[in-house]
Amino acid sequence: MILGFFILFATYFYCMIFVVFGFKKVRFFSSEEIKPKTRFSIVIPFRNEVENLPNLLKTIEELKYPSEMFEIIFVNDASKDTSEEIILTAIEKSRFSIKLFQNKRVSNSPKKDAISEAIKTSNFEWIVTTDADCELPQLWLKTLDLFIQNKNPVMVCGPVIYKSNGSFIENFQQLDGFSLQAVTVGSFGFGNPILCNGANLAYSKEAFLKVKGFSGNNHIASGDDIFLLEKMKEVFPKQVRFLKSKEAIVFTKPQPTWKNVIAQRIRWASKTSKQKNVVSIMLGILVFLMSISILALPFFMVFNSENLGFYMLLAAFKIIIDYNVVYRTALFFSKKISFWKFLWQPFVYAAIILVVVFGSLRGNYLWKGRSYKN
């Protein structure tokens, strides 16, 4: 048993070292004064977002980019609140083009249907996706444009951070988000990207059509970002890039309850087994085994007390490794993480992982009032 623990934790350490060095390998990108050339169609599917749309629209109005060079395409996915009225009001007052369409369901994935429908009606050559519960930085499009001009990508994956009011649940989600961003950027650093976030994602419309969009995976409810990433890097292996810039960070809203947190992560987990990337699948298995191990350590400390020091060392090792990964990532987002407040994170995260895995075994989950099958 001790040998098994040692091998598992050593493997985890090895992977985290790769994440840290991969994160460092992705260079920072800073914007400069240059004539904008790229035209963007910003696609935002929404469903019952009356609480979030005013903040999103406010940040859209504050975007520092020529108004004639971008358009906003909202796609209403059967909202039952007054979200549509908010957008209609914004259309009347806006200084730039805002369109509103109704989603046309043709698959098991409403969001993929919404994005596909919007792309059909888009006027510009670059598609940018974000979510209705996000807030956008003022230099978002300017930085994207400069990156596209300099790097000639077909897909650009951007940084995302959860907002936090300091509460236990929101702090957990922000820290969890940092760990996901660490893996995302780290995988780009080693040339094998395995994650991205649809809340801050841009791609060439021509490339989207060339890989046939979401065809082949639109039976899976989630994964409008990950599956498209896999397709893009297969066809354009050198032109899928990560935009590591503070000026491109999109803020997203955390879930308000633990029930929602778990449901969201079950939704994310539903696509893991469908991914083609072996590294991503193996990393998921490793995280699951580590979650079991970290929760089992206290029991081994009690019932195998002759090896108490070894088990305590493993627990301390896991906490320190995770803290260093999250701490380094948080610095990029201009956030400082207290070590003492972080102590509980690995254990809560492990418990959530187990709940999510066993919740996934039911074969279906609820998200935004709808039932989906894994």
C-alpha positions as CSV (number, residue, x, y, z in Angstrom):
1,M,0.0,0.0,0.0
2,I,2.8,2.4,0.9
3,L,4.5,1.7,-2.4
4,G,1.2,2.4,-4.2
5,F,0.8,5.7,-2.5
6,F,4.4,6.6,-3.3
7,I,4.0,5.9,-7.0
8,L,0.7,7.7,-7.2
9,F,2.0,10.9,-5.5
10,A,5.2,10.8,-7.4
11,T,3.3,10.7,-10.7
12,Y,1.1,13.6,-9.6
13,F,4.2,15.6,-8.7
14,Y,5.8,14.9,-12.1
15,C,2.6,16.1,-13.8
16,M,2.4,19.3,-11.7
17,I,6.0,20.1,-12.6
18,F,5.0,19.8,-16.2
19,V,2.1,22.1,-15.6
20,V,4.2,24.8,-13.9
21,F,7.0,24.7,-16.6
22,G,4.4,24.6,-19.4
23,F,2.7,27.7,-17.8
24,K,6.0,29.5,-17.8
25,K,6.8,28.5,-21.4
26,V,3.7,30.4,-22.7
27,R,5.0,34.0,-23.0
28,F,3.1,37.1,-21.9
29,F,1.5,39.1,-24.7
30,S,1.1,42.8,-24.3
31,S,-0.9,45.1,-26.6
32,E,0.5,48.0,-28.4
33,E,-0.8,50.8,-30.6
34,I,-1.5,49.3,-34.1
35,K,-4.2,49.9,-36.6
36,P,-7.0,47.3,-36.0
37,K,-7.7,44.9,-38.9
38,T,-9.7,42.0,-37.5
39,R,-13.5,42.1,-37.6
40,F,-15.3,40.1,-34.9
41,S,-18.7,38.6,-34.5
42,I,-19.3,38.1,-30.8
43,V,-21.7,35.2,-30.1
44,I,-23.5,35.0,-26.8
45,P,-26.1,32.3,-26.2
46,F,-28.3,32.9,-23.2
47,R,-31.1,31.3,-21.2
48,N,-32.8,33.1,-18.3
49,E,-30.0,35.6,-17.7
50,V,-32.0,38.6,-16.5
51,E,-29.6,39.1,-13.5
52,N,-26.5,39.0,-15.6
53,L,-27.2,40.7,-18.9
54,P,-27.0,44.3,-17.6
55,N,-23.4,43.8,-16.4
56,L,-22.4,42.1,-19.6
57,L,-24.0,44.8,-21.8
58,K,-22.3,47.5,-19.7
59,T,-18.9,45.9,-20.4
60,I,-19.7,45.5,-24.0
61,E,-20.5,49.2,-24.3
62,E,-17.1,50.0,-22.7
63,L,-15.1,48.0,-25.3
64,K,-12.4,50.1,-26.8
65,Y,-12.5,48.9,-30.4
66,P,-14.0,50.5,-33.6
67,S,-17.8,50.0,-33.4
68,E,-17.9,49.2,-37.2
69,M,-15.5,46.3,-36.7
70,F,-17.5,44.1,-34.4
71,E,-21.1,42.9,-34.0
72,I,-22.9,41.3,-31.1
73,I,-25.1,38.3,-31.8
74,F,-27.3,37.1,-28.9
75,V,-29.1,33.8,-29.3
76,N,-32.1,33.2,-27.0
77,D,-32.3,29.6,-25.9
78,A,-35.9,29.5,-24.8
79,S,-35.6,32.0,-21.9
80,K,-38.6,32.2,-19.7
81,D,-37.7,35.5,-18.0
82,T,-37.4,39.0,-19.4
83,S,-33.8,38.5,-20.8
84,E,-35.0,39.2,-24.3
85,E,-36.6,42.5,-23.3
86,I,-33.3,43.7,-21.9
87,I,-31.5,42.9,-25.1
88,L,-34.2,44.6,-27.2
89,T,-33.8,47.8,-25.1
90,A,-30.0,47.6,-25.6
91,I,-30.5,47.3,-29.4
92,E,-32.4,50.6,-29.4
93,K,-29.7,52.5,-27.5
94,S,-26.5,50.8,-28.7
95,R,-23.8,52.6,-30.7
96,F,-22.9,49.3,-32.5
97,S,-24.6,46.4,-34.1
98,I,-26.6,44.0,-31.8
99,K,-28.6,41.2,-33.2
100,L,-31.1,38.9,-31.5
101,F,-32.0,35.5,-32.8
102,Q,-34.0,32.5,-31.4
103,N,-32.2,29.2,-31.1
104,K,-33.1,26.4,-33.4
105,R,-32.7,23.1,-31.7
106,V,-31.4,20.4,-34.0
107,S,-29.2,18.4,-31.6
108,N,-28.8,17.4,-28.0
109,S,-26.6,20.4,-27.4
110,P,-28.5,23.7,-27.2
111,K,-25.4,25.8,-26.9
112,K,-23.7,24.3,-29.9
113,D,-27.0,24.8,-31.9
114,A,-27.0,28.4,-30.8
115,I,-23.5,29.1,-31.8
116,S,-23.9,27.3,-35.1
117,E,-27.1,29.4,-35.8
118,A,-25.3,32.6,-35.0
119,I,-22.3,31.8,-37.2
120,K,-24.7,31.3,-40.2
121,T,-25.8,34.9,-39.8
122,S,-22.5,36.5,-38.8
123,N,-21.0,39.2,-41.0
124,F,-17.4,39.0,-40.0
125,E,-14.5,36.7,-40.4
126,W,-13.7,35.9,-36.7
127,I,-16.1,34.4,-34.2
128,V,-15.7,35.2,-30.5
129,T,-17.7,33.3,-27.9
130,T,-18.5,34.3,-24.4
131,D,-21.2,33.7,-21.8
132,A,-24.1,35.9,-20.6
133,D,-22.8,35.8,-17.0
134,C,-19.4,37.2,-18.0
135,E,-17.8,40.7,-17.8
136,L,-15.4,41.7,-20.6
137,P,-12.2,43.8,-20.3
138,Q,-12.1,47.0,-22.3
139,L,-9.0,46.0,-24.4
140,W,-10.4,42.5,-25.1
141,L,-10.9,42.9,-28.8
142,K,-7.9,45.2,-29.3
143,T,-5.6,42.6,-27.7
144,L,-7.2,39.8,-29.7
145,D,-6.7,41.7,-32.9
146,L,-3.1,42.4,-32.2
147,F,-2.5,38.8,-31.3
148,I,-4.1,37.6,-34.5
149,Q,-2.1,40.0,-36.6
150,N,1.2,39.0,-35.0
151,K,0.7,35.2,-34.5
152,N,-1.5,34.2,-37.5
153,P,-3.6,31.7,-35.5
154,V,-6.9,30.1,-36.5
155,M,-8.0,29.7,-32.8
156,V,-7.2,31.8,-29.8
157,C,-8.0,30.6,-26.3
158,G,-8.1,33.3,-23.6
159,P,-7.9,33.5,-19.8
160,V,-10.9,33.3,-17.6
161,I,-11.3,34.0,-13.9
162,Y,-14.2,33.4,-11.5
163,K,-15.2,36.5,-9.5
164,S,-15.3,36.0,-5.7
165,N,-16.8,38.0,-2.9
166,G,-14.6,36.1,-0.4
167,S,-17.3,33.6,0.7
168,F,-16.3,30.0,1.1
169,I,-18.2,28.8,-2.0
170,E,-17.0,31.5,-4.3
171,N,-13.5,31.3,-3.0
172,F,-13.5,27.6,-3.7
173,Q,-14.6,28.2,-7.3
174,Q,-12.0,30.8,-7.9
175,L,-9.2,28.6,-6.6
176,D,-10.6,25.7,-8.7
177,G,-10.6,28.0,-11.7
178,F,-7.0,28.9,-11.1
179,S,-6.1,25.2,-11.2
180,L,-8.0,24.7,-14.4
181,Q,-6.2,27.7,-16.0
182,A,-2.9,26.3,-14.8
183,V,-3.5,23.0,-16.7
184,T,-4.9,24.9,-19.7
185,V,-1.9,27.2,-20.1
186,G,0.6,24.5,-19.1
187,S,-0.7,22.1,-21.8
188,F,-0.4,24.9,-24.4
189,G,3.2,25.4,-23.2
190,F,4.1,21.8,-24.1
191,G,2.3,21.9,-27.4
192,N,-0.6,19.6,-26.5
193,P,-3.5,21.8,-25.4
194,I,-6.2,19.8,-23.6
195,L,-8.4,22.5,-22.2
196,C,-10.0,25.9,-23.1
197,N,-13.0,27.9,-22.0
198,G,-15.9,28.9,-24.2
199,A,-16.3,32.1,-22.1
200,N,-13.2,33.5,-23.9
201,L,-12.6,31.7,-27.2
202,A,-12.1,33.1,-30.7
203,Y,-11.7,31.3,-34.0
204,S,-11.7,31.9,-37.7
205,K,-15.0,31.3,-39.3
206,E,-13.2,29.7,-42.3
207,A,-11.4,27.3,-40.0
208,F,-14.7,26.5,-38.1
209,L,-16.3,25.6,-41.4
210,K,-13.3,23.6,-42.6
211,V,-13.4,21.3,-39.5
212,K,-17.2,21.0,-40.0
213,G,-18.0,22.9,-36.8
214,F,-19.6,20.8,-34.1
215,S,-20.4,17.9,-36.4
216,G,-19.6,14.5,-34.8
217,N,-20.0,15.7,-31.2
218,N,-23.3,17.7,-31.1
219,H,-25.0,14.7,-29.4
220,I,-23.0,15.6,-26.3
221,A,-24.6,18.5,-24.5
222,S,-21.4,20.2,-23.3
223,G,-18.0,20.6,-25.0
224,D,-18.6,23.4,-27.4
225,D,-15.1,24.5,-26.5
226,I,-13.1,21.3,-25.9
227,F,-14.3,19.3,-28.9
228,L,-13.7,22.2,-31.2
229,L,-10.2,22.6,-29.8
230,E,-9.5,19.0,-30.5
231,K,-10.7,19.4,-34.1
232,M,-8.8,22.6,-34.7
233,K,-5.5,21.3,-33.4
234,E,-5.8,18.2,-35.5
235,V,-6.2,20.2,-38.7
236,F,-4.2,23.3,-37.7
237,P,-1.6,22.0,-35.2
238,K,0.6,25.1,-35.2
239,Q,-2.2,27.7,-35.3
240,V,-4.1,27.0,-32.1
241,R,-2.7,29.4,-29.5
242,F,-3.2,30.7,-26.0
243,L,-3.5,34.5,-25.4
244,K,-1.6,35.0,-22.1
245,S,-2.5,38.6,-21.5
246,K,-3.9,40.4,-18.5
247,E,-5.7,42.7,-20.9
248,A,-7.7,39.7,-22.2
249,I,-8.9,38.3,-19.0
250,V,-12.7,37.6,-18.9
251,F,-14.5,37.5,-15.6
252,T,-17.2,34.9,-15.1
253,K,-19.8,34.6,-12.3
254,P,-19.5,31.7,-9.8
255,Q,-22.4,29.3,-9.1
256,P,-24.5,30.4,-6.1
257,T,-25.1,27.0,-4.4
258,W,-23.1,23.8,-3.9
259,K,-25.9,22.0,-5.8
260,N,-25.2,24.2,-8.8
261,V,-21.4,23.7,-8.4
262,I,-21.8,20.0,-8.5
263,A,-24.3,20.0,-11.4
264,Q,-21.9,22.2,-13.4
265,R,-19.0,19.9,-12.8
266,I,-21.1,16.8,-13.7
267,R,-21.8,18.6,-17.0
268,W,-18.1,19.2,-17.5
269,A,-17.3,15.6,-16.6
270,S,-19.9,14.3,-19.1
271,K,-17.5,15.1,-22.0
272,T,-14.3,13.7,-20.5
273,S,-14.9,10.1,-21.6
274,K,-15.7,11.3,-25.1
275,Q,-12.4,13.2,-25.6
276,K,-9.8,11.8,-27.9
277,N,-6.8,13.2,-26.1
278,V,-5.2,10.4,-24.1
279,V,-3.3,12.9,-22.0
280,S,-6.5,14.5,-20.9
281,I,-8.1,11.2,-20.0
282,M,-5.1,10.0,-18.1
283,L,-4.9,13.3,-16.2
284,G,-8.6,12.9,-15.3
285,I,-7.9,9.4,-13.9
286,L,-4.9,10.6,-12.0
287,V,-7.0,13.4,-10.4
288,F,-9.7,10.9,-9.4
289,L,-7.2,8.5,-7.8
290,M,-5.5,11.4,-6.0
291,S,-8.9,12.5,-4.7
292,I,-9.6,9.1,-3.3
293,S,-6.1,9.0,-1.7
294,I,-6.2,12.4,0.0
295,L,-9.6,11.6,1.6
296,A,-8.3,8.1,2.6
297,L,-5.2,9.4,4.3
298,P,-6.8,10.4,7.6
299,F,-8.2,6.8,7.9
300,F,-4.7,5.3,7.3
301,M,-3.3,7.7,9.9
302,V,-5.7,6.2,12.4
303,F,-5.7,2.5,11.5
304,N,-2.1,2.3,10.3
305,S,-0.5,4.6,12.9
306,E,2.9,3.0,12.7
307,N,3.3,4.8,9.3
308,L,1.7,8.0,10.6
309,G,4.7,10.1,9.6
310,F,4.6,8.9,6.0
311,Y,0.9,9.6,5.6
312,M,1.3,13.1,7.1
313,L,4.1,13.8,4.7
314,L,2.0,12.8,1.8
315,A,-0.8,15.1,2.9
316,A,1.6,18.0,3.4
317,F,3.2,17.2,0.0
318,K,-0.1,17.3,-1.8
319,I,-1.2,20.6,-0.2
320,I,2.2,22.3,-0.9
321,I,2.3,21.2,-4.5
322,D,-1.3,22.3,-5.2
323,Y,-0.7,25.6,-3.4
324,N,2.4,26.4,-5.5
325,V,0.5,25.6,-8.8
326,V,-2.5,27.8,-7.8
327,Y,-0.4,30.5,-6.3
328,R,1.7,30.9,-9.5
329,T,-1.4,31.0,-11.6
330,A,-3.2,33.5,-9.3
331,L,-0.3,35.9,-9.7
332,F,-1.0,36.1,-13.4
333,F,-4.5,37.2,-12.5
334,S,-3.2,39.7,-10.0
335,K,-4.5,37.7,-7.0
336,K,-2.7,36.6,-3.9
337,I,-3.6,33.3,-2.2
338,S,-3.1,32.9,1.5
339,F,-1.5,29.5,2.3
340,W,-3.5,29.1,5.5
341,K,-6.8,29.8,3.7
342,F,-5.8,27.3,1.1
343,L,-5.3,24.4,3.5
344,W,-8.9,23.1,3.1
345,Q,-8.9,23.4,-0.7
346,P,-7.4,20.0,-1.6
347,F,-9.8,18.1,0.7
348,V,-12.9,20.0,-0.4
349,Y,-11.9,19.6,-4.1
350,A,-11.3,15.9,-3.6
351,A,-14.8,15.5,-2.0
352,I,-16.4,17.4,-4.9
353,I,-14.6,15.2,-7.4
354,L,-15.9,12.0,-5.8
355,V,-19.5,13.4,-5.7
356,V,-19.2,14.4,-9.3
357,V,-17.9,11.1,-10.5
358,F,-20.5,9.1,-8.7
359,G,-23.2,11.6,-9.8
360,S,-22.1,11.0,-13.4
361,L,-22.8,7.3,-13.0
362,R,-26.5,8.0,-12.9
363,G,-26.3,8.7,-16.6
364,N,-28.1,12.1,-16.6
365,Y,-27.9,15.5,-15.0
366,L,-29.8,18.7,-14.7
367,W,-28.5,22.1,-15.9
368,K,-30.5,25.3,-16.1
369,G,-33.8,23.5,-15.8
370,R,-33.1,20.9,-18.4
371,S,-32.3,17.2,-18.1
372,Y,-29.4,15.8,-20.1
373,K,-28.0,12.3,-20.7
374,N,-24.2,11.7,-20.3
